[in-house]
């Protein structure tokens, strides 16, 4: 019997955006907008599949490769949605069909002092069998939030 390991990690990211919470939220809820900022096709990523049903109990599914490499997957379940205010998801990631992590993520869209939005993202992760690590996941999430900022800036 093969020995398995699980490492747990949590991180929190706070980001301020100049746009109101409803506009930032829309970049998560609108499939075309989300596909643009999370897809990253112009940065070496190839998206082979993207499906999204943004509703409580709905799902989101991605299949992608980086620079022609191995097939990766991300499968999301929407647990809670309060329009313009919060999104709670559970998601798993895999490489070539082998699961390597399971996470719960909460995203809060709070009015920022002086206008705009304070986005508060909290992720709790279980890394399976020694793959991936918290610093890589947090770095990747920060890069996605940079892409989100570009998306909402373009949609002004």
C-alpha positions as CSV (number, residue, x, y, z in Angstrom):
1,X,0.0,0.0,0.0
2,X,1.3,3.4,-1.0
3,X,1.7,5.9,1.8
4,X,-0.2,9.2,1.2
5,X,0.4,12.6,2.7
6,X,-1.7,15.7,3.1
7,X,-0.3,19.1,3.9
8,X,-2.7,21.9,4.9
9,X,-2.2,25.6,4.3
10,X,-4.1,28.8,4.4
11,X,-3.4,32.2,3.0
12,X,-5.2,35.6,2.8
13,X,-4.8,38.2,0.1
14,X,-6.2,41.7,0.4
15,X,-6.4,43.8,-2.8
16,X,-7.8,47.2,-3.5
17,X,-9.4,48.0,-6.8
18,X,-10.5,51.5,-7.9
19,X,-13.9,50.2,-9.2
20,X,-17.0,49.6,-7.1
21,X,-17.7,46.1,-5.7
22,X,-20.4,45.3,-8.3
23,X,-18.0,45.8,-11.2
24,X,-15.3,43.7,-9.6
25,X,-17.8,41.0,-8.8
26,X,-19.0,41.0,-12.4
27,X,-15.5,40.0,-13.5
28,X,-16.1,36.8,-11.5
29,X,-19.7,36.1,-12.5
30,X,-19.6,36.8,-16.2
31,X,-18.2,33.8,-18.1
32,X,-16.7,35.9,-20.9
33,X,-14.9,38.3,-18.5
34,X,-13.7,35.5,-16.3
35,X,-12.4,33.5,-19.3
36,X,-10.4,36.6,-20.4
37,X,-8.7,37.3,-17.1
38,X,-8.2,33.7,-15.8
39,X,-7.5,32.2,-19.3
40,X,-4.0,33.7,-19.8
41,X,-3.8,32.5,-23.5
42,X,-1.5,35.4,-24.3
43,X,1.0,34.3,-21.5
44,X,1.8,30.8,-22.6
45,X,-1.4,29.1,-21.4
46,X,-3.6,27.1,-23.8
47,X,-7.2,26.7,-22.6
48,X,-8.7,23.4,-24.0
49,X,-11.9,23.6,-22.0
50,X,-13.9,26.2,-20.1
51,X,-17.4,25.8,-18.8
52,X,-19.1,27.9,-16.2
53,X,-22.5,27.8,-14.5
54,X,-22.3,30.7,-12.0
55,X,-25.1,29.7,-9.5
56,X,-25.1,28.2,-6.0
57,X,-24.6,24.5,-6.7
58,X,-23.3,25.3,-10.1
59,X,-19.9,24.3,-11.4
60,X,-16.9,25.6,-13.4
61,X,-14.5,23.4,-15.3
62,X,-11.1,24.2,-16.9
63,X,-8.6,22.1,-18.8
64,X,-5.4,23.8,-19.8
65,X,-1.7,23.5,-20.6
66,X,1.2,25.8,-20.0
67,X,3.6,26.2,-23.0
68,X,2.3,22.9,-24.4
69,X,3.1,20.9,-21.2
70,X,1.0,18.4,-19.3
71,X,-2.8,18.7,-19.2
72,X,-4.0,20.3,-16.0
73,X,-7.6,20.6,-14.6
74,X,-9.5,22.8,-12.2
75,X,-13.0,21.8,-11.1
76,X,-15.1,24.3,-9.1
77,X,-18.3,24.0,-7.2
78,X,-20.1,27.3,-6.2
79,X,-21.2,26.9,-2.5
80,X,-22.5,30.4,-1.8
81,X,-23.0,33.6,-3.8
82,X,-24.3,36.9,-2.6
83,X,-24.3,39.2,-5.6
84,X,-21.8,42.1,-5.3
85,X,-20.7,40.9,-1.9
86,X,-19.2,37.4,-1.7
87,X,-18.5,34.1,-3.5
88,X,-17.6,30.8,-1.7
89,X,-16.2,28.0,-3.8
90,X,-14.6,24.5,-3.3
91,X,-12.2,23.4,-6.0
92,X,-9.8,20.6,-6.9
93,X,-6.8,20.7,-9.2
94,X,-5.2,17.8,-11.1
95,X,-2.4,17.0,-13.5
96,X,-3.0,14.4,-16.2
97,X,-6.1,13.3,-14.2
98,X,-4.2,12.9,-10.9
99,X,-5.6,15.1,-8.1
100,X,-3.0,17.1,-6.3
101,X,-5.1,19.6,-4.2
102,X,-8.5,20.4,-2.8
103,X,-9.4,23.9,-1.6
104,X,-12.1,26.1,-0.2
105,X,-11.9,29.8,-1.2
106,X,-13.9,32.8,0.0
107,X,-13.9,36.0,-1.9
108,X,-15.4,39.1,-0.3
109,X,-16.1,42.3,-2.1
110,X,-16.1,45.1,0.4
111,X,-16.6,48.9,-0.1
112,X,-13.2,50.5,0.4
113,X,-12.7,53.6,2.3
114,X,-12.5,56.5,-0.1
115,X,-14.3,54.5,-2.9
116,X,-13.5,51.4,-4.8
117,X,-13.3,47.8,-3.6
118,X,-11.4,45.9,-1.0
119,X,-11.2,42.3,-2.2
120,X,-10.5,39.9,0.6
121,X,-9.6,36.4,-0.6
122,X,-9.1,33.5,1.9
123,X,-8.0,30.1,0.7
124,X,-7.7,26.9,2.7
125,X,-5.8,24.1,0.9
126,X,-5.1,20.4,1.3
127,X,-2.1,19.5,-0.8
128,X,-2.1,15.8,-1.6
129,X,0.9,13.5,-1.7
130,X,3.6,16.2,-1.7
131,X,2.6,18.0,-4.8
132,X,2.4,21.8,-5.2
133,X,3.0,24.1,-2.3
134,X,1.4,27.1,-0.6
135,X,3.9,29.7,-1.9
136,X,3.3,28.7,-5.5
137,X,-0.5,28.7,-5.1
138,X,-0.5,32.1,-3.4
139,X,1.9,33.5,-6.1
140,X,-0.4,32.1,-8.8
141,X,-3.5,33.6,-7.1
142,X,-1.8,37.0,-6.9
143,X,-1.0,36.8,-10.6
144,X,-4.6,36.1,-11.4
145,X,-5.7,39.1,-9.3
146,X,-3.2,41.2,-11.3
147,X,-5.0,40.0,-14.5
148,X,-8.3,40.8,-12.9
149,X,-7.2,44.3,-12.4
150,X,-6.2,44.6,-16.0
151,X,-9.7,43.2,-17.0
152,X,-11.7,45.6,-15.0
153,X,-9.5,48.5,-16.1
154,X,-10.2,47.6,-19.7
155,X,-13.9,47.5,-19.1
156,X,-14.1,51.0,-17.7
